[in-house]
Amino acid sequence: MNLSPVAQATLLLTSDFSRQSEDEVKPLGNAEWGRFALWLKQQSATPADLLSSGADVMLASWADSHITRERIETLLSRGHSLALAIERWQRAGLWVLTRSDAEYPRLLKQQLRTDAPPVLFGCGDISLLNHPGLAVVGSRNASERDLTFSRQVAARIASANINLISGGARGIDEAAMLGALQHNGAVIGVLSDSLLTAATSAKWRKGLMAGKLLLLSPFYPEAGFTVGHAMARNRYVYCLAKSALVVHAGHKGGTLAGAEENLRKKWVPLWVKPTDDVQASNAQLVTQGGQWCAAHPDDIDVAQWMTTHRHQPYQQDDLLSGAWHTMPGKIADANVAQEPEGIWHPSDFYLIFQAQLPALAAYPVTIEDLGLRTGLHQIQLTEWLQRAEHEGLIEQLAGSNRYQWKRKI
C-alpha cells in the first residue's frame, strides 16, 4: 500500500486507526473535510502541505469553531498509529482510496459532491468501481420467497454483464450478492462495518480471488456495527449505481430510510418488487416515486433499467398520453372509416388503462392506491375496474376492497 503524501494527510485528518475512546480527538466528518479541503484549495495548498515543517504558519490563518487548529494538529500527529494500521490492513489485502485518486468512483463525486467520503477502504478488484452497476437491496429478515427472487434477479444482472451493488448485510443483500457470484457476475458490497473481517471470510474468498468481488467501506475497517453507519452506508449503495431495486422494505429500518432518501434526492430510478406482505412498505415507496417492477424475474429487463431516467409518479396525463405506444392495436378494416389521427373516444382511454393493468394490479391493490399511482378520479377507476372485472381481466378479492390481475397461464 504505497500511499502518497496527499493520501497520508487525508487519512490522518479523516480516519480512525483504532476503536475510538471518548477522550480521543474525533477525525473530520465528510462535511467538515469538504469545508477544510475547500479552504486548502483557496490557499493554493494540498493536504500534503500539512505534513511539511511550515504547516503551522499556513494554519495560522485558519479559523473554525468546530475544526480548531489544535484538533487538526492532534490528528496530524498520529503518524505512528497510521503506519501500524496500514501494516495491519495491508496484511489482509486491503487498499485505500482518497478523493484525489483517479480510481475514486466518479458517480460518488457527481451525486454527493462535497459530501462524498474523503477516504474509501476496500478489498478486491478496484477497477470494478467505475463499471456500470445496478443496486439490489432489502430487509435483513426476508422471506424465502423474497430471497429466491433476489437470487434470480441477481442471475439476470450477472448474465447482462452488469455490476450488482448491495449492502452486504444478511438477508436480501447477501442473497443477491451470492446469487450474482454463483453466475460469474461482478459484485460490489458496500459494508457499514467489519471490512477487515469480511476480507478474510470464507464466504467471500472465492469471489475475491476470482476478481469478481469488491468489498468497500467508507468507515474504519475494524469498526463494529452501529445504526448510524448502517444508515449512512445506504446512500453510497445508491450513488454507486445507475438504477436500484428494492425487494422488500419493512415499515421502518434502513431499507425504507435509504430508499426514501434516494427518492427525495433523485439519485437513481427506484424499482420496487410487488408484494402482498402486509409488513412491507413497498407500495408506500411507489406512491413516493418508485415504480413497480415485473412480479417475475424472468420478465425483468435489467439492461433497460440501466438506461431509464429517474421515474416520476404516475400522473393522469402520463397514463393517457404517454402510453399510446402500449395501447392494444385496433384491427384494421378496409370497410370501416378510420378515425382522423389525434381524435380518441373514451373507450380508447379505457384500452390504455387496460394495457397498464398487469403492472398496476400485479398484486392486490385498492382503488385508493390506483388513484395515487395513476392520478385518475376514483369514480372513473371504479367504472373501469368493474368493466375489467366483467371482462375477466381482474378479480375483487373476497371480503376486501382490493383488486388483482388474473394472471393468464
KETI-581162 format. One line per field, with one value per residue (C-alpha): z, x, y; residue number from 1. Coordinates in nm, 3 decimals, m for minus. Layout:
zz	Z,...;
xx	X,...;
yy	Y,...;
num	NUM,...;
***
This chain:
zz	0.000,m0.136,m0.005,m0.150,0.090,m0.004,0.088,0.414,0.523,0.423,0.625,0.928,0.924,0.845,0.967,1.284,1.334,1.636,1.817,1.934,2.300,2.429,2.517,2.171,1.914,1.656,1.289,1.048,0.909,0.541,0.559,0.781,0.545,0.249,0.421,0.518,0.177,0.006,0.227,0.139,m0.229,m0.181,m0.024,m0.331,m0.096,m0.080,0.220,0.165,0.258,0.610,0.660,0.593,0.853,0.752,0.823,1.145,0.953,0.692,0.960,1.138,0.906,0.960,1.196,1.264,1.593,1.526,1.334,1.558,1.480,1.788,1.654,1.315,1.472,1.702,1.413,1.203,1.485,1.459,1.208,1.416,1.454,1.081,1.000,1.230,1.087,0.727,0.800,0.961,0.673,0.406,0.552,0.499,0.138,0.193,m0.010,0.046,m0.197,m0.142,m0.341,m0.512,m0.663,m1.026,m0.934,m0.693,m0.812,m1.044,m0.957,m0.586,m0.665,m0.908,m0.677,m0.335,m0.431,m0.116,0.095,m0.084,0.165,0.163,0.208,0.086,0.218,0.003,m0.093,m0.439,m0.799,m0.777,m1.147,m1.074,m0.904,m1.224,m1.413,m1.457,m1.171,m1.051,m0.678,m0.518,m0.155,0.102,0.455,0.675,0.789,0.448,0.345,0.142,m0.146,m0.145,m0.107,m0.409,m0.609,m0.516,m0.634,m0.962,m1.035,m0.948,m1.204,m1.472,m1.375,m1.398,m1.739,m1.864,m1.760,m1.518,m1.175,m0.885,m0.592,m0.246,0.122,0.231,0.517,0.576,0.407,0.069,0.026,0.087,m0.121,m0.420,m0.392,m0.365,m0.642,m0.882,m0.787,m0.844,m1.202,m1.256,m1.213,m1.076,m0.734,m0.516,m0.149,0.045,0.411,0.715,0.949,0.986,0.644,0.778,0.898,0.575,0.364,0.523,0.541,0.367,0.240,0.013,m0.050,m0.382,m0.530,m0.418,m0.556,m0.888,m0.924,m0.929,m0.589,m0.443,m0.076,0.004,0.311,0.392,0.759,0.973,0.854,1.207,1.322,1.477,1.379,1.450,1.333,1.215,0.988,0.852,0.762,0.607,0.405,0.212,0.027,m0.106,m0.244,m0.441,m0.552,m0.694,m0.911,m1.222,m1.105,m0.793,m0.694,m0.351,m0.299,0.044,0.274,0.621,0.790,0.947,0.923,0.692,0.369,0.387,0.500,0.228,m0.047,0.070,0.077,m0.278,m0.391,m0.219,m0.359,m0.701,m0.732,m0.939,m1.066,m0.799,m0.888,m0.631,m0.617,m0.597,m0.276,m0.076,0.253,0.497,0.681,0.372,0.275,m0.093,m0.201,0.005,m0.193,m0.519,m0.407,m0.328,m0.676,m0.715,m0.992,m0.971,m1.145,m1.302,m1.047,m1.202,m1.251,m1.599,m1.710,m1.586,m1.844,m1.632,m1.930,m1.987,m1.621,m1.677,m1.936,m1.765,m1.646,m1.293,m1.270,m1.173,m1.006,m1.239,m1.341,m1.540,m1.845,m1.825,m1.838,m2.111,m2.336,m2.262,m2.321,m2.671,m2.794,m2.541,m2.639,m2.799,m3.174,m3.342,m3.608,m3.943,m4.151,m4.504,m4.488,m4.176,m4.200,m3.997,m3.726,m3.808,m3.636,m3.290,m3.223,m2.947,m2.791,m2.416,m2.495,m2.628,m2.289,m2.124,m2.355,m2.236,m1.874,m1.957,m2.104,m1.776,m1.551,m1.545,m1.381,m1.179,m1.022,m1.025,m0.653,m0.458,m0.482,m0.362,m0.563,m0.339,m0.432,m0.801,m0.766,m0.620,m0.891,m1.194,m1.098,m1.209,m1.016,m0.805,m0.990,m1.321,m1.167,m1.019,m1.356,m1.539,m1.268,m1.285,m1.662,m1.634,m1.375,m1.605,m1.885,m1.658,m1.650,m1.277,m0.969,m0.647,m0.355,m0.129,0.178,0.077,m0.142,m0.324,m0.688,m0.854,m1.215,m1.313,m1.449,m1.758,m1.760;
xx	0.000,0.206,0.028,0.105,0.163,m0.184,m0.341,m0.145,m0.259,m0.619,m0.617,m0.467,m0.737,m1.042,m0.990,m0.969,m0.682,m0.823,m1.153,m1.207,m1.237,m1.440,m1.136,m0.976,m0.997,m1.262,m1.150,m1.315,m1.652,m1.744,m1.889,m1.603,m1.345,m1.524,m1.510,m1.143,m1.038,m1.206,m1.008,m0.685,m0.765,m0.829,m0.483,m0.335,m0.231,m0.284,m0.327,0.033,0.150,0.020,0.296,0.570,0.754,0.572,0.224,0.183,0.236,m0.023,m0.277,m0.236,m0.498,m0.747,m1.037,m1.330,m1.510,m1.555,m1.235,m0.980,m0.610,m0.544,m0.773,m0.600,m0.255,m0.352,m0.492,m0.181,0.044,m0.085,0.175,0.286,m0.072,m0.127,0.181,0.068,m0.284,m0.162,0.059,m0.237,m0.474,m0.219,m0.169,m0.543,m0.525,m0.698,m0.633,m0.713,m0.855,m0.888,m1.093,m0.778,m0.708,m0.801,m0.976,m1.217,m1.577,m1.693,m2.059,m1.999,m1.842,m2.119,m2.404,m2.269,m2.023,m1.852,m2.035,m1.863,m1.644,m1.283,m1.148,m1.266,m1.127,m1.159,m1.058,m1.077,m1.051,m1.050,m1.134,m1.494,m1.563,m1.624,m1.821,m2.200,m2.394,m2.744,m2.824,m3.036,m3.135,m3.383,m3.460,m3.240,m3.535,m3.668,m3.897,m3.764,m3.979,m3.801,m3.459,m3.529,m3.645,m3.320,m3.104,m3.296,m3.272,m2.902,m2.853,m3.013,m2.788,m2.482,m2.592,m2.627,m2.266,m2.378,m2.223,m2.452,m2.420,m2.557,m2.500,m2.351,m2.599,m2.763,m3.095,m3.171,m2.829,m2.630,m2.863,m2.830,m2.452,m2.401,m2.654,m2.459,m2.125,m2.266,m2.340,m1.994,m2.121,m1.927,m2.033,m1.963,m2.057,m2.065,m2.014,m2.103,m1.873,m1.611,m1.445,m1.125,m1.315,m1.516,m1.200,m1.075,m1.413,m1.455,m1.794,m1.635,m1.294,m1.378,m1.527,m1.231,m0.975,m1.160,m1.157,m1.537,m1.597,m1.505,m1.580,m1.591,m1.642,m1.609,m1.564,m1.273,m1.212,m1.224,m1.532,m1.819,m2.183,m2.360,m2.703,m2.562,m2.305,m2.562,m2.799,m2.521,m2.395,m2.724,m2.664,m2.332,m2.504,m2.748,m2.489,m2.258,m2.541,m2.730,m3.059,m3.188,m3.431,m3.593,m3.703,m3.859,m3.877,m4.024,m4.234,m3.917,m3.543,m3.252,m3.401,m3.703,m3.498,m3.238,m3.498,m3.687,m3.366,m3.290,m3.636,m3.601,m3.254,m3.346,m3.021,m3.132,m3.456,m3.612,m3.784,m3.992,m4.091,m4.468,m4.572,m4.882,m4.690,m4.874,m4.545,m4.389,m4.371,m4.314,m4.642,m4.553,m4.229,m4.425,m4.657,m4.346,m4.200,m4.082,m4.204,m4.329,m4.107,m4.239,m4.358,m4.147,m3.768,m3.788,m3.995,m3.741,m3.522,m3.224,m3.041,m3.329,m3.315,m2.960,m3.079,m3.403,m3.426,m3.544,m3.908,m4.172,m4.501,m4.787,m4.996,m5.318,m5.159,m4.880,m5.132,m5.350,m5.089,m4.755,m4.873,m5.015,m4.748,m4.859,m5.227,m5.350,m5.366,m5.705,m5.793,m5.777,m6.090,m6.095,m6.474,m6.470,m6.379,m6.065,m6.062,m5.869,m5.531,m5.534,m5.907,m5.985,m6.305,m6.345,m6.325,m5.974,m5.863,m6.001,m5.785,m5.477,m5.579,m5.639,m5.289,m5.141,m5.343,m5.095,m4.840,m5.083,m5.259,m4.983,m5.052,m5.368,m5.431,m5.708,m5.884,m5.711,m5.369,m5.458,m5.573,m5.237,m5.045,m5.246,m5.387,m5.734,m6.051,m6.198,m6.532,m6.353,m6.141,m6.447,m6.619,m6.316,m6.237,m6.594,m6.562,m6.227,m6.375,m6.672,m6.424,m6.244,m5.919,m5.914,m6.090,m6.201,m6.063,m6.329,m6.408,m6.188,m6.180,m5.867,m5.832,m5.575,m5.484,m5.587,m5.258,m5.311,m5.142;
yy	0.000,0.287,0.599,0.940,1.232,1.363,1.028,1.011,1.356,1.283,0.961,1.134,1.400,1.187,0.831,0.624,0.384,0.202,0.178,0.532,0.617,0.912,1.122,1.095,1.371,1.292,1.281,1.522,1.414,1.435,1.786,1.909,1.768,1.927,2.265,2.232,2.093,2.388,2.628,2.447,2.486,2.856,2.880,2.706,2.426,2.049,1.817,1.707,2.060,1.996,1.738,1.992,2.195,2.514,2.378,2.580,2.904,2.805,2.708,3.044,3.193,2.911,2.982,2.749,2.688,2.314,2.240,2.406,2.430,2.217,1.946,1.946,1.934,1.648,1.447,1.508,1.387,1.028,0.913,0.613,0.491,0.532,0.322,0.038,0.044,0.041,m0.261,m0.441,m0.362,m0.449,m0.797,m0.857,m0.737,m0.403,m0.090,0.278,0.534,0.908,1.156,1.277,0.931,0.863,0.538,0.708,0.639,0.916,0.863,0.925,1.261,1.353,1.260,1.360,1.635,1.767,1.506,1.219,1.030,1.154,0.800,0.460,0.133,m0.175,m0.526,m0.680,m0.560,m0.180,m0.146,m0.259,0.074,0.264,m0.001,0.047,m0.111,m0.191,m0.188,m0.461,m0.401,m0.524,m0.630,m0.845,m1.057,m1.163,m1.445,m1.735,m1.612,m1.275,m1.437,m1.658,m1.354,m1.174,m1.464,m1.493,m1.120,m1.133,m1.410,m1.190,m0.899,m1.123,m1.255,m0.896,m0.824,m0.553,m0.499,m0.587,m0.344,m0.414,m0.352,m0.683,m0.736,m1.072,m1.128,m0.972,m0.805,m1.120,m1.340,m1.105,m1.080,m1.455,m1.515,m1.294,m1.450,m1.800,m1.693,m1.544,m1.188,m0.892,m0.764,m0.460,m0.491,m0.164,m0.252,m0.045,m0.238,m0.511,m0.479,m0.635,m0.942,m0.970,m0.952,m1.274,m1.451,m1.787,m1.665,m1.405,m1.561,m1.730,m1.412,m1.201,m1.447,m1.467,m1.088,m1.080,m0.920,m0.584,m0.512,m0.142,0.075,0.446,0.353,0.236,m0.124,m0.267,m0.077,m0.272,m0.232,0.097,0.205,0.539,0.377,0.131,0.415,0.623,0.325,0.308,0.633,0.502,0.191,0.410,0.663,0.396,0.261,0.367,0.215,0.037,m0.238,m0.272,m0.632,m0.580,m0.277,m0.301,m0.035,0.103,0.050,0.112,m0.023,0.207,0.508,0.458,0.420,0.727,0.932,0.819,0.929,1.266,1.330,1.186,0.994,0.694,0.536,0.313,m0.014,m0.200,m0.567,m0.622,m0.796,m0.883,m0.881,m0.655,m0.598,m0.440,m0.072,m0.145,0.019,0.327,0.364,0.351,0.630,0.837,0.797,0.439,0.211,m0.146,m0.397,m0.717,m0.970,m1.246,m1.216,m1.367,m1.065,m0.807,m0.633,m0.526,m0.378,m0.136,m0.032,0.092,0.346,0.454,0.812,0.867,0.762,1.014,0.915,0.829,1.129,1.122,1.278,1.017,0.735,0.887,1.047,0.882,0.525,0.545,0.309,0.045,0.057,m0.266,m0.212,m0.182,m0.433,m0.259,m0.293,m0.160,m0.128,0.090,0.455,0.520,0.787,1.104,1.094,1.252,1.200,0.949,0.816,0.745,0.373,0.429,0.563,0.251,0.038,0.228,0.170,m0.196,m0.229,m0.097,m0.329,m0.623,m0.392,m0.180,m0.481,m0.741,m0.777,m0.684,m0.311,m0.078,0.192,0.448,0.303,0.312,0.672,0.773,0.590,0.698,1.037,0.916,1.002,0.722,0.741,0.675,0.399,0.228,0.224,0.086,m0.174,m0.302,m0.331,m0.512,m0.748,m0.820,m0.899,m1.145,m0.946,m0.877,m1.008,m0.844,m1.043,m1.189,m0.984,m0.689,m0.379,m0.495,m0.600,m0.822,m0.906,m1.259,m1.388,m1.598,m1.939;
num	1,2,3,4,5,6,7,8,9,10,11,12,13,14,15,16,17,18,19,20,21,22,23,24,25,26,27,28,29,30,31,32,33,34,35,36,37,38,39,40,41,42,43,44,45,46,47,48,49,50,51,52,53,54,55,56,57,58,59,60,61,62,63,64,65,66,67,68,69,70,71,72,73,74,75,76,77,78,79,80,81,82,83,84,85,86,87,88,89,90,91,92,93,94,95,96,97,98,99,100,101,102,103,104,105,106,107,108,109,110,111,112,113,114,115,116,117,118,119,120,121,122,123,124,125,126,127,128,129,130,131,132,133,134,135,136,137,138,139,140,141,142,143,144,145,146,147,148,149,150,151,152,153,154,155,156,157,158,159,160,161,162,163,164,165,166,167,168,169,170,171,172,173,174,175,176,177,178,179,180,181,182,183,184,185,186,187,188,189,190,191,192,193,194,195,196,197,198,199,200,201,202,203,204,205,206,207,208,209,210,211,212,213,214,215,216,217,218,219,220,221,222,223,224,225,226,227,228,229,230,231,232,233,234,235,236,237,238,239,240,241,242,243,244,245,246,247,248,249,250,251,252,253,254,255,256,257,258,259,260,261,262,263,264,265,266,267,268,269,270,271,272,273,274,275,276,277,278,279,280,281,282,283,284,285,286,287,288,289,290,291,292,293,294,295,296,297,298,299,300,301,302,303,304,305,306,307,308,309,310,311,312,313,314,315,316,317,318,319,320,321,322,323,324,325,326,327,328,329,330,331,332,333,334,335,336,337,338,339,340,341,342,343,344,345,346,347,348,349,350,351,352,353,354,355,356,357,358,359,360,361,362,363,364,365,366,367,368,369,370,371,372,373,374,375,376,377,378,379,380,381,382,383,384,385,386,387,388,389,390,391,392,393,394,395,396,397,398,399,400,401,402,403,404,405,406,407,408,409;
***
